[in-house]
Amino acid sequence: MNAQAVVILPIALPLATMVMLLLSLKSIPAQKLIGVVGSALLLLSTATLAWLVDRDGILVLQAGNWPAPFGITLVADRLSSIMVLLAGLMVFAVSVYSLASVDNSRVRFGFHPLIQLLLMGVCGAFLTGDLFNLYVWFEVMLIASFVLLTLGGERGQLEGAIKYVTLNLISSAVFLAAIGVIYAATGTLNMADLALKLRSFPNEGTVSVLSMLFLIAFGTKAAVFPLFFWLPASYHTPPVAVSAIFAGLLTKVGVYSLIRAFTLLFVTDLEFTHNLLLLIAGLTMVTGVLGAMAQNEVRRILSFHIVSQIGYMVMGLALFTPLALAGTVFYIIHHIVVKTNLFLIGGVVEQRFRTGRLERIGGLYRSAPVLATVFFLSAMSLAGVPPLSGFFAKLTLIRGGLEAERYAIVVAALVVSLLTLFSMTKIWSEAFWKPPPGDAVTDVSSRNRSRTGRACLYGPTILLASITVGIGVMAGPVMNASMATAEQLLDQNAYINAVLPDGPTGQVPAVSRERRSP
Amino acid sequence: MDSVILKTAIRFLLPLLLLASVFLFLRGHNEPGGGFVGGLLASGAIALYAMTHGAAAARQVVRLPPRFLIGAGLLFALVSGVAPLFFGRPFLTGLWTKITTEGLGELHIGTPLLFDLGVYCVVTGVTLVFVFSLLEE
């Protein structure tokens, strides 16, 4: 096997794990064991991929040995490899966490195979270099997420799922329509080939329409203003392990697609597209955080904060300078780790009190000091308090904004940051500081939980919290990696040359013998 | 369903339909057909049997649990994708070999056939999960 084979591993490994899980669906211990081992292997493979990409540059795999504009190309550049690495880390943390938090009936119905299917979709979306293939991976991911969202069939779950499914189907339809139009206009769906063809596309109006269609499609998945309503309506309903992986990864696939589309494909009319993105970024930040302030339930507050933080990521993309894009990459790294962790912690809180409503819980600072510590670290990081990861992410974005002299968005980012701090303090003072209310139900069974059960719940949260601190302490190397990623994103020719080594031609390369079926 | 005609006929139709599904599956490499439609036909035949003789009897005919079929099908597809990696080719590249047999002449066997077999199993498995769940409701 050569280095390029590693590119397929983040897709093939979840599939292999899923197969193993489906073949052993009857045994619950086997489900749990295979799920965790498969996730650990995925984490290892994604780390290897990230290391290889850092060493050798962009890795390209032509599936089925079909050359670039005709077959499906898988491309691992710095951004893709960072994203799959984070996906691997999150699924590992969530698989371990799910051992003690997902009930056996859900495991029997295929919780673990579905998580692996979801991950296959997510990794595929990060790695593909073909627009239609991206659509297929979106669908794989969505189908898995539909089932995960409704698994268990509780009333609230179904209500949330209806909104989630409807809006995501609409966005998929828009995406598919956009793919049809772009194929009719350019005759190709390979992203590198498209980037070349769109550069010299004669009709600018068509390109603008296309960019807006993709903005709506990806924007809905990423939950940007004004297309985010499905997210806070559904993320608090499923089991915590599911919400955590959704919160960490799903919207980020949308953000990743936005970054890919608006750094590689639609860069001819920056005045129009990126100014619009900047406006959207500002509105997303502000509406998200205002929504969070009105909520009184841990997971609902956190859901609205996802929306608000998507705004920061889009802000860096909209500013479109190397520094701002590096800020976006840094922010994504920070956000995925912290947000997943906050959901996991929220889950432990909910398990203790059997509710996430702030007025019914309290006193955790005394009764669960470890939980309080990891929550404090993650929440302060989310708000952007130095020296944690969020501080450096926001600092980079704000420096990028100042450099580009876009002061309005800088002010918005700072104010939203302050409001985030306020809302994190609200959870802190209500859930952790205030004495528990007299009528609080404390789940005794969770307190007497076995030692391994507790380790499964606390282990991942401690791991993720230490990564948050680690990113803050080692901000230099992470910043360098983000900078390198940003520069690679802005150097479209590197991407195009990696995918189309024979140069920008529309000619048909000679098909070699081994490729032809008899 | 109480129709005696169908109940009797399906006993003879079932093997014929299954055979036809295998024919469609093998034909699909270069002509219309393939694993998907073959799998649909096979599960259609078993669905007819399940409607007339009950889901439990149909489960006995299939022997393997439908979910197991899904898993096995995905495994075949995965193997056909991964196998070329061990020969230094990219993922999913077709590998072909020629087998000379008495009577049939020269046969080309390759990993795409394995992939299609995977599709056949997954389609059959998924459809049977639907059918059995609905009948056992």
Boltz contact constraints between the chains, C-beta under 6 A:
constraints:
  - contact:
      token1: [A, 1]
      token2: [B, 85]
      max_distance: 6.0
  - contact:
      token1: [A, 5]
      token2: [B, 85]
      max_distance: 6.0
  - contact:
      token1: [A, 8]
      token2: [B, 91]
      max_distance: 6.0
  - contact:
      token1: [A, 15]
      token2: [B, 78]
      max_distance: 6.0
  - contact:
      token1: [A, 16]
      token2: [B, 78]
      max_distance: 6.0
  - contact:
      token1: [A, 19]
      token2: [B, 71]
      max_distance: 6.0
  - contact:
      token1: [A, 19]
      token2: [B, 74]
      max_distance: 6.0
  - contact:
      token1: [A, 19]
      token2: [B, 75]
      max_distance: 6.0
  - contact:
      token1: [A, 22]
      token2: [B, 67]
      max_distance: 6.0
  - contact:
      token1: [A, 22]
      token2: [B, 70]
      max_distance: 6.0
  - contact:
      token1: [A, 22]
      token2: [B, 71]
      max_distance: 6.0
  - contact:
      token1: [A, 23]
      token2: [B, 71]
      max_distance: 6.0
  - contact:
      token1: [A, 25]
      token2: [B, 67]
      max_distance: 6.0
  - contact:
      token1: [A, 61]
      token2: [B, 90]
      max_distance: 6.0
  - contact:
      token1: [A, 62]
      token2: [B, 90]
      max_distance: 6.0
  - contact:
      token1: [A, 63]
      token2: [B, 91]
      max_distance: 6.0
  - contact:
      token1: [A, 63]
      token2: [B, 92]
      max_distance: 6.0
  - contact:
      token1: [A, 64]
      token2: [B, 92]
      max_distance: 6.0
  - contact:
      token1: [A, 64]
      token2: [B, 93]
      max_distance: 6.0
  - contact:
      token1: [A, 65]
      token2: [B, 89]
      max_distance: 6.0
  - contact:
      token1: [A, 65]
      token2: [B, 90]
      max_distance: 6.0
  - contact:
      token1: [A, 65]
      token2: [B, 93]
      max_distance: 6.0
  - contact:
      token1: [A, 518]
      token2: [B, 108]
      max_distance: 6.0
